[in-house]
Amino acid sequence: MMSGQPLGSRVWLLSGVLLVTFAGTDAYGFGRCPNYPSMPKFNMSRVLGHWYEVERSFYLPEIASGCTTFQFEPYNKGEQSKFSNFKLAVAIKNINRITGNPNVNIGYATPENSRSSIMDFKFTTRFPDVIARLLPGSGKYQVLYTDYENFAILWSCGSIGSLGHSDQIWILGRDRDFEVDVRSKVYDVLKRLSLDPERLIISKNKQCPEAL
Ligand SMILES: *[C@@H]1O[C@H](CO)[C@@H](O)[C@H](O)[C@H]1NC(C)=O
């Protein structure tokens, strides 16, 4: 019986227990989001084009999707020749593996300054702004590291009230899967950033249509 305890501390205890339970997936942590600096010498022009989602951290709402691709293009072609950093148009495509239906989300990413790999991402389609802000797709995104030619590590983190934070990792590849040496390079970089590669699951990329 908890008869002696005020309600407030019981609620606090309960949320603590919930956070510890979630901490098994490591997507939730106490305190603020860790602060990663922008990737040094980040070159926006070199991340343009087509990427496949090869691995990502577990995220329940995405459990049914597969064959996810990302396409990055300059939002305004003129900006690319004038500035080293510019706004991106982003298309994220995937397939619902239960219904087989394709799904396309269009958005744009605005870099926080002229050299930063940290971007503010918003959907332009499907959702009104208010709803889009609640979805995991909108918010601050960061290219933690990329070699431009094989892989890119994309990361996003948001606070959950005052209780803690939740973050997501996407490993994008120029091909649907990695060669062994590329994968071990990716994992090395993650470990140096104190991100646990154990959190990643291989994306569902079997029997994907060529066009996506
Ligand atoms: C960025 O990459 C583009 C395309 O490879 C290249 O032309 C440009 O010189 C690079 N910019 C810098 C500052 O290195």
The ligand as an ORCA input file, in Angstrom:
! r2SCAN-3c Opt
* xyz 0 1
  C      31.385     21.301    -52.394
  O      31.180     20.247    -53.292
  C      31.036     20.674    -54.631
  C      30.639     19.442    -55.455
  O      31.510     18.384    -55.245
  C      32.350     21.309    -55.099
  O      32.227     21.749    -56.428
  C      32.659     22.490    -54.180
  O      33.904     23.046    -54.513
  C      32.667     22.056    -52.729
  N      32.773     23.224    -51.871
  C      33.709     23.339    -50.958
  C      33.679     24.594    -50.150
  O      34.559     22.484    -50.745
*
